[in-house]
Amino acid sequence: MLERTEAIRLIVDTCIRIKPEEDLLVLADEYARSMAIAEAVANVARERGAKVVFMVVPPKQNSAEEPRKTTAAAMMAADAIFGAGERVTVSSGHNSAHEARKNERGWEKRVYGTLGLSEDYLRKPFSEKDIIEMTERAQRLAELYTQADSIRLTTPHGTDLRMSIKGRPGHSATPISGIFVPDYAEASVPPVEGTASGTLVYDGELDGWGYPLSKPLVVKVLNGKVADISGDPEDVERLKRIVAIDSEAGNIGEFAIGTSHTVPRGLSGVRYDCAILGNVHIALGRNIFLGGNCVSKSHIDGIMTSPTVELDGKVIERDGQVLV
């Protein structure tokens, strides 16, 4: 039973930190394994004395899509939220989770979820020590972003992208701060709009597509936005449709480094690939939830492997090895 796994216990006790009498909203989409994970979390939370409301919600089309009005109202009333999704997170849209993280009593809301995880994944060994280690690594990187003015990103596949992050806050998204659990961790920053230029080569995968890329996608970037895309014809057309969703969907919206040493290396086509220690992802589209100025209906992350990252000319990651 999933309820008896260390992962579910850590999600409830270490990540969500549920307390007796707290209102926990548990969401699941219509997929069987999402339901199983959500039910396991709900059952353990009830054992801890929480007041649990369980809702099954329709799958969303992308991560920036806002929840239905009834779901949003329940989210605002809860003390904490957990959502299990298959391809797109069900516990948030980028407005609801990141820009309105307070409940009706004015307390900071805790929002957590899983995305695309199998039940077998949650049966592998996890520890609180691992969670603390990946969290502290993300916090160190986020502080370095906050202090820096510029980023240069290069990869063996041809990426060479420069961008300004002057005045932009670094963020650590970890199992404790509230994002995907039990072992998703990253450090991110929103580049200054209009400053990114160069070549971006997605050699890993695009979040939500469900598969590693068979051929890299080469994205030319000019004045902070996508100017051209080349690669596998089907993947090119798919990304072009996303970039055309609105005028800001091609914005270089986020830079992030994965800090989780427990997510298995090798790409499997799930969200957690973004968190693999040393992987970099660059998001296109919306970044206002990170402290940027871009509002878009889209936010899509693309992964690069074996990156080298410089902050103000100082190397903080070389060939996929984080040095700080």
C-alpha positions, 0 to 999 in steps of 0.5 A: 500500500502506498500509504505505508511508503516512506515517500508518502510519509515524507510528503505529508510530514516533512513537505506539507507539514500537516497539523491536526485540524488543518484543512487539506485540499487534495486534488487528482486528475482522472488518471488511475495512478494520480488517483492512487497517489492522491488517495494515499496522501489523503489517508495519511493526512487523515491519520495525522488529524487533518480535515481532508477534502478530496476533489477529482478535477478535469486534466488541464491543457498546460501548466499556465491554465487556471483551475476551474472556479469551483476548484479555485474557491476550494484552494483559497479556503484550504490551509494546504493543497496537494495535487496529483497530476499525470501530464499537467499539474492540477494543484495550480495555475501560475496565477492561483499558486504563485500570485495568490498564495494566501488563504482567506485568513491571511496565512501563507498557503502551502501548495504541493503536488506530484506530476507523472510519477508512478507508484513504483517511483514512490516506493524507492528509498527517500530520506529527510536528509536528501530533501534538506540537501537538495533544498540547501543547494537550491537556496545557494544558487538562488542567492547567487542569482539574486546577486548577479547581473548576467548569465551565459549558458553554453552546452556541447549541443550548440547552446550559447545564450546570454541574458541579463538578470540584474535586479531579478530575484532568485528562487528556490523551489523545493519539496519544503518550499512548495512545488513538486514532491517528494524530490523535485528541487530547482533554483530559478530566476526570470531574465530581464525581458528583451535581454536574452540573445543567442542560440538555445538548443533544447537537447533533452525534452519539452515539459508536458510532451511526454518524450525525450527529443529524438533530435535537438530543437534549435531556437534562435533568440533575439531581443528576448524572444524566439526568432526562429526554430529548427529541428525535427519537423513535427517538434518544430511545428508543435513548438511554433504553435505554442509560441504563437499562443499569444504575443508573449509566449516566445519570451525567454521567461525563466532560467533554472538549474536542477538541484535534486541528486535523487531524481534518476539521471537519464531522461524519461519524459516527465517533469522531474527530469527538469530537477535532475542535478545539473540539468538546465531548463529555459522556459518560454512565456509567462514569468510574472509569478517569478518576479518578471513582467511577462504575462502569457497564457503559456509557460513551457520548460525545455531541458538542456543537458551537460550545460556550463553556466557563468554568472558575471563571468564566473563558472558555477556549473561546468559540463553539468557539474554544479560547483557551488 
